[in-house]
Amino acid sequence: MSLTFEILSATTSGGRLGRMQTPHGEVLTPMFMPVGTRASVKGMPPFLLREAGATIVLSNTFHLGLRPGSAVIRELGGLHRFMGWEGPLLTDSGGFQVFSLTGLRKLTEEGIAFRSPVDGAELFLNPERSVEIQEDLGVDIAMALDELVPGDAPRAVMQAAMERTTRWAHRCQTAQKREGTALFGIVQGGMEEDLRARSAAELAQLDLPGYAAGGFSVGEKKETFRRMAAFTASQMPQAKPRYLMGVGTPLDLVEASGWGYDLFDCVLPTRNARNGSLFTSLGTVTIKNAEHIQDDSPLDPSCSCWGCTHVSRAYLNHLYRADDPTGLVLNTLHNLTFYFHLMARIRRAIGDGGLPALREEIAGAYEKVKS
């Protein structure tokens, strides 16, 4: 089957509730996708991802293309079987590495020649190869290869990257062979409204199953992000799923859901968990701080994760200080549980008109870091 998307209800301000059906299951939107770059959300086997509330997971074309190689995964039955995840999977195209590995790549119109950060081996990625890798993996959603530039890049650079992204999207669509993998286009254009509008309009002509807003969280100011991300959502096709890439904080998720985005991904909950920074209903708790050494209270009494219902802050503090990997697992399970609980609250708030109140609550909890 191919991907389908249904808008169940919408607010006058732009937020909407949706149902996305994929070959590997249903996703109720708005929804957050945990990042499993190398076919693993660090510290989280699939059964714990399900326990946290995940329904769809993101992985990465570039890294899996390098190791173990898409052909290996294809021969082993595809990425779902390889990583033991039965739900929907989305893969980034490798476009982010154009931005993050600037010193290890050469960009031309044909594609990107990378030098592997693992062993120095060469990897050439162009639109056709990016699609081929993602189809080898057998994912439900593949992203078109794009060119990502810094948020403060000159306008001429933003425009050239946007135009190349559009040309590459055409090539990705032409390269498609696998029916069960839906291709999403990526709207670029930097921090320029006219470029964003043009990118969205030109990509809409391809009538792809879904669209993403790329080029955010790359150094732009927060107010610029809010203005441009909201504007970009308004330019994207109404009837297709909208994915805001690389976002974000709890407040970002509440606000962007109100702008009309349906899917999100970010390393924040998993990376912060490994650093001992935990999201709670009252704000951020830095569990490694000394004040928690003898604290017998739960991390967050309102959280249903295993750690919050069974052990104390003192225990989590001990695990962090002892460098015990159990702490990484419990912290990550908690942060992801918090994120998925927040997404469920966002969906309820869109349905009952409570999104403004939820925004104020989250903004109040995260105005400053709490210990």
C-alpha positions as CSV (number, residue, x, y, z in Angstrom):
1,M,0.0,0.0,0.0
2,S,1.0,3.6,-0.4
3,L,0.9,6.3,2.3
4,T,-2.4,8.0,3.0
5,F,-3.1,11.1,5.1
6,E,-6.5,12.2,6.5
7,I,-7.1,15.5,8.4
8,L,-9.5,14.6,11.2
9,S,-10.1,18.1,12.5
10,A,-8.5,21.6,12.3
11,T,-8.4,24.8,14.3
12,T,-9.0,28.2,12.8
13,S,-5.4,29.2,13.7
14,G,-3.8,26.3,11.7
15,G,-3.4,23.4,14.0
16,R,-4.8,20.1,12.9
17,L,-5.3,16.5,14.0
18,G,-4.4,13.9,11.4
19,R,-4.1,10.2,10.7
20,M,-1.3,9.0,8.5
21,Q,-1.5,5.4,7.3
22,T,1.7,3.6,6.2
23,P,2.5,0.0,5.2
24,H,3.7,-0.6,8.7
25,G,0.9,1.0,10.7
26,E,-0.9,4.2,11.6
27,V,0.5,7.4,13.0
28,L,-1.8,9.9,14.7
29,T,-0.5,13.5,14.2
30,P,0.9,15.7,15.4
31,M,3.6,13.2,16.3
32,F,7.3,13.3,17.4
33,M,9.8,10.9,15.9
34,P,12.8,9.7,18.0
35,V,16.1,9.8,16.1
36,G,17.7,6.4,15.5
37,T,20.5,7.5,13.2
38,R,22.3,4.2,12.9
39,A,19.2,1.9,13.2
40,S,19.1,2.4,17.0
41,V,17.7,5.0,19.3
42,K,20.6,5.0,21.7
43,G,19.8,3.0,24.8
44,M,16.3,2.1,23.6
45,P,15.4,-1.3,22.2
46,P,12.2,-1.3,20.3
47,F,10.0,-2.6,23.1
48,L,11.1,0.3,25.3
49,L,10.3,2.7,22.4
50,R,6.8,1.3,22.3
51,E,6.5,1.6,26.1
52,A,7.5,5.3,25.9
53,G,4.8,5.9,23.2
54,A,6.7,5.9,19.9
55,T,4.8,5.0,16.8
56,I,7.3,6.1,14.1
57,V,11.1,6.2,14.2
58,L,13.6,8.2,12.1
59,S,16.9,6.8,10.8
60,N,19.6,8.1,8.5
61,T,20.5,7.3,4.9
62,F,24.1,8.5,5.0
63,H,25.1,6.6,8.1
64,L,23.4,3.3,7.1
65,G,24.8,3.7,3.6
66,L,28.2,3.8,5.1
67,R,27.8,1.0,7.7
68,P,26.7,-1.7,7.3
69,G,25.6,-0.7,3.8
70,S,22.1,-0.7,2.4
71,A,22.6,-3.9,0.4
72,V,23.5,-5.7,3.6
73,I,20.3,-4.5,5.2
74,R,18.3,-5.3,2.1
75,E,19.6,-8.9,2.0
76,L,18.8,-9.3,5.7
77,G,15.1,-8.4,5.1
78,G,15.1,-4.6,5.3
79,L,15.5,-2.1,8.0
80,H,12.4,-3.0,10.0
81,R,13.5,-6.6,10.4
82,F,17.2,-5.6,10.9
83,M,16.4,-3.3,13.9
84,G,13.4,-5.3,15.2
85,W,11.0,-2.3,14.8
86,E,7.6,-3.2,13.4
87,G,6.2,0.3,13.1
88,P,6.7,3.0,10.4
89,L,10.2,4.2,9.6
90,L,11.3,7.5,7.9
91,T,14.8,8.1,6.7
92,D,16.6,11.4,6.2
93,S,18.1,11.7,2.8
94,G,21.7,12.5,3.8
95,G,21.1,16.2,3.1
96,F,21.9,17.2,6.7
97,Q,25.4,15.8,6.3
98,V,25.9,18.3,3.5
99,F,25.7,20.9,6.3
100,S,27.3,19.0,9.2
101,L,30.2,17.5,7.3
102,T,31.3,20.5,5.4
103,G,35.0,19.7,5.7
104,L,34.5,16.1,4.5
105,R,32.5,16.6,1.3
106,K,32.6,18.2,-2.1
107,L,29.2,19.5,-3.5
108,T,28.4,19.7,-7.2
109,E,25.2,19.7,-9.2
110,E,25.6,15.9,-9.8
111,G,25.8,15.1,-6.0
112,I,28.0,15.1,-3.0
113,A,31.3,13.3,-2.6
114,F,31.8,12.5,1.0
115,R,34.9,11.3,2.9
116,S,33.6,8.9,5.6
117,P,34.1,10.2,9.2
118,V,34.4,6.5,10.2
119,D,37.3,5.2,8.1
120,G,38.0,7.8,5.4
121,A,36.3,5.8,2.6
122,E,34.6,7.6,-0.2
123,L,30.8,7.7,-0.5
124,F,29.1,9.5,-3.4
125,L,25.5,10.5,-2.7
126,N,23.3,11.9,-5.4
127,P,19.5,12.0,-5.7
128,E,19.3,8.7,-7.5
129,R,21.7,6.9,-5.0
130,S,19.9,8.5,-2.0
131,V,16.6,7.0,-3.2
132,E,18.2,3.7,-4.0
133,I,19.6,3.4,-0.5
134,Q,16.3,4.3,1.1
135,E,14.4,1.8,-1.0
136,D,17.0,-0.8,-0.2
137,L,16.2,-0.2,3.5
138,G,12.5,-0.6,2.7
139,V,11.4,2.4,4.7
140,D,7.8,3.8,4.7
141,I,8.9,7.4,4.1
142,A,12.0,8.5,2.2
143,M,13.2,12.1,2.1
144,A,14.3,13.7,-1.2
145,L,18.0,14.8,-1.2
146,D,18.3,18.5,-0.4
147,E,21.0,21.1,0.1
148,L,21.1,22.6,3.6
149,V,22.9,25.9,4.3
150,P,23.5,27.8,7.5
151,G,20.7,30.2,8.7
152,D,22.9,33.2,8.3
153,A,24.1,32.3,4.7
154,P,23.9,35.1,2.1
155,R,20.7,35.3,0.1
156,A,22.4,34.2,-3.1
157,V,23.6,31.0,-1.3
158,M,20.1,30.4,0.1
159,Q,18.6,30.8,-3.4
160,A,21.1,28.6,-5.1
161,A,20.6,25.8,-2.5
162,M,16.8,26.1,-2.8
163,E,16.9,25.9,-6.6
164,R,19.2,22.9,-6.5
165,T,16.9,21.2,-3.9
166,T,14.0,21.6,-6.3
167,R,16.0,20.1,-9.2
168,W,17.1,17.2,-7.0
169,A,13.5,16.5,-5.9
170,H,12.6,16.0,-9.6
171,R,15.5,13.6,-9.9
172,C,14.5,11.7,-6.8
173,Q,10.9,11.3,-8.0
174,T,12.1,10.0,-11.4
175,A,14.4,7.5,-9.6
176,Q,11.7,6.0,-7.5
177,K,11.0,2.3,-8.1
178,R,9.6,0.9,-4.8
179,E,5.8,1.3,-4.4
180,G,5.8,1.0,-0.6
181,T,8.2,3.9,0.0
182,A,6.6,7.4,-0.1
183,L,8.9,10.3,-1.1
184,F,8.6,13.6,0.7
185,G,10.0,16.8,-0.7
186,I,11.8,19.4,1.4
187,V,11.0,23.1,1.2
188,Q,14.2,25.2,1.5
189,G,14.9,28.9,1.0
190,G,16.7,29.9,4.1
191,M,15.3,32.9,6.0
192,E,13.7,34.6,3.0
193,E,9.9,34.4,2.6
194,D,9.8,34.7,-1.1
195,L,12.3,31.9,-1.6
196,R,10.3,29.7,0.8
197,A,7.1,30.4,-1.0
198,R,8.7,29.7,-4.4
199,S,10.2,26.4,-3.1
200,A,6.9,25.3,-1.7
201,A,5.0,26.1,-4.9
202,E,7.5,24.4,-7.2
203,L,7.6,21.3,-5.1
204,A,3.8,21.2,-4.8
205,Q,3.7,20.7,-8.6
206,L,5.3,17.3,-8.1
207,D,2.3,16.2,-6.1
208,L,4.4,14.2,-3.6
209,P,2.8,12.2,-0.8
210,G,4.2,14.7,1.8
211,Y,6.4,17.7,2.4
212,A,8.9,18.8,4.9
213,A,10.3,22.2,6.0
214,G,14.0,22.0,6.1
215,G,16.7,24.5,6.9
216,F,15.8,25.3,10.5
217,S,17.9,24.9,13.7
218,V,21.0,25.8,11.8
219,G,22.0,29.0,13.6
220,E,19.1,31.3,13.0
221,K,17.7,33.5,15.8
222,K,14.7,32.1,17.7
223,E,12.3,34.8,16.6
224,T,13.4,34.4,13.0
225,F,12.8,30.6,13.3
226,R,9.2,31.2,14.6
227,R,8.4,33.7,11.9
228,M,9.8,31.6,9.0
229,A,8.6,28.2,10.2
230,A,5.1,29.5,10.6
231,F,5.2,31.2,7.2
232,T,6.6,28.0,5.5
233,A,3.7,25.9,7.0
234,S,1.2,28.3,5.4
235,Q,2.8,27.8,2.0
236,M,2.9,24.0,2.1
237,P,0.0,21.8,0.6
238,Q,-2.9,21.7,3.0
239,A,-3.9,18.1,2.3
240,K,-0.5,16.5,2.7
241,P,1.4,15.7,5.9
242,R,3.8,18.5,6.9
243,Y,7.1,17.6,8.6
244,L,9.2,20.2,10.5
245,M,12.7,18.8,10.4
246,G,15.1,19.0,13.4
247,V,12.7,20.5,15.9
248,G,12.6,20.8,18.8
249,T,12.2,21.9,22.4
250,P,8.9,21.2,24.2
251,L,7.8,24.8,23.5
252,D,8.7,24.4,19.8
253,L,6.5,21.3,19.5
254,V,3.5,23.1,21.1
255,E,3.9,26.2,18.9
256,A,4.7,24.4,15.7
257,S,1.7,22.1,16.1
258,G,-0.4,25.2,16.2
259,W,1.2,26.4,12.9
260,G,0.0,23.2,11.2
261,Y,2.9,20.8,11.3
262,D,2.2,17.1,11.7
263,L,5.6,15.5,12.2
264,F,8.8,16.4,14.2
265,D,12.2,15.0,15.0
266,C,15.0,16.1,17.2
267,V,18.0,14.6,19.1
268,L,17.2,16.8,22.1
269,P,15.4,14.3,24.4
270,T,17.9,11.5,23.8
271,R,21.0,13.6,23.8
272,N,20.0,15.5,26.9
273,A,19.2,12.2,28.6
274,R,22.7,11.0,28.1
275,N,24.0,14.3,29.6
276,G,21.7,14.0,32.7
277,S,19.3,16.8,31.6
278,L,15.8,15.6,32.1
279,F,12.4,17.1,31.0
280,T,9.7,17.2,33.7
281,S,6.3,18.7,34.2
282,L,7.9,21.5,36.2
283,G,10.9,22.2,33.9
284,T,14.3,20.8,33.4
285,V,16.0,18.7,36.1
286,T,19.8,18.3,36.0
287,I,20.0,14.9,37.7
288,K,23.8,14.9,38.0
289,N,23.7,17.9,40.5
290,A,24.8,17.2,44.1
291,E,21.5,18.3,45.5
292,H,19.9,15.0,44.3
293,I,22.4,12.7,46.0
294,Q,20.0,12.0,48.9
295,D,16.8,13.0,47.3
296,D,14.3,10.1,47.8
297,S,11.5,11.7,45.7
298,P,10.6,10.5,42.2
299,L,12.0,12.5,39.3
300,D,8.5,13.5,38.2
301,P,5.4,12.3,40.1
302,S,3.2,13.0,37.1
303,C,5.2,10.7,34.8
304,S,4.3,7.1,34.2
305,C,7.7,5.9,33.0
306,W,9.3,3.0,34.9
307,G,12.0,5.2,36.5
308,C,9.5,7.7,37.9
309,T,7.3,5.0,39.3
310,H,10.0,2.8,40.8
311,V,13.2,4.6,41.8
312,S,14.3,8.0,43.2
313,R,16.2,11.0,42.0
314,A,19.0,9.8,44.3
315,Y,19.2,6.5,42.4
316,L,19.3,8.3,39.0
317,N,22.0,10.6,40.4
318,H,24.0,7.6,41.6
319,L,23.8,5.9,38.2
320,Y,25.0,9.0,36.4
321,R,27.9,9.5,38.7
322,A,28.8,5.8,38.5
323,D,28.7,6.0,34.7
324,D,26.3,3.1,34.7
325,P,24.6,2.5,31.4
326,T,21.4,1.7,33.3
327,G,21.1,5.4,33.9
328,L,21.3,6.2,30.2
329,V,18.4,3.8,29.6
330,L,16.2,5.2,32.4
331,N,17.0,8.8,31.5
332,T,16.2,8.2,27.8
333,L,13.1,6.3,28.6
334,H,11.9,9.2,30.8
335,N,12.7,12.0,28.3
336,L,11.0,10.1,25.5
337,T,8.0,9.3,27.7
338,F,7.7,13.0,28.5
339,Y,7.8,14.0,24.8
340,F,5.2,11.5,23.8
341,H,3.0,12.5,26.7
342,L,3.4,16.1,25.5
343,M,2.4,15.1,22.0
344,A,-0.7,13.4,23.3
345,R,-1.6,16.6,25.3
346,I,-1.0,18.7,22.2
347,R,-3.5,16.5,20.2
348,R,-6.1,16.8,23.0
349,A,-5.5,20.5,23.2
350,I,-6.0,20.9,19.4
351,G,-9.2,18.9,19.7
352,D,-10.7,20.9,22.6
353,G,-9.3,24.4,21.9
354,G,-6.8,24.3,24.8
355,L,-3.6,24.9,22.8
356,P,-3.0,28.5,23.9
357,A,-3.3,27.4,27.6
358,L,-0.9,24.5,27.0
359,R,1.6,26.9,25.4
360,E,1.5,29.2,28.4
361,E,2.0,26.2,30.7
362,I,5.0,24.9,28.8
363,A,6.5,28.3,28.4
364,G,6.3,28.9,32.1
365,A,7.9,25.6,32.9
366,Y,10.8,26.1,30.5
367,E,11.6,29.8,30.9
368,K,14.7,28.8,32.9
369,V,16.5,25.6,33.7
370,K,15.4,24.3,37.1
371,S,17.7,22.1,39.2
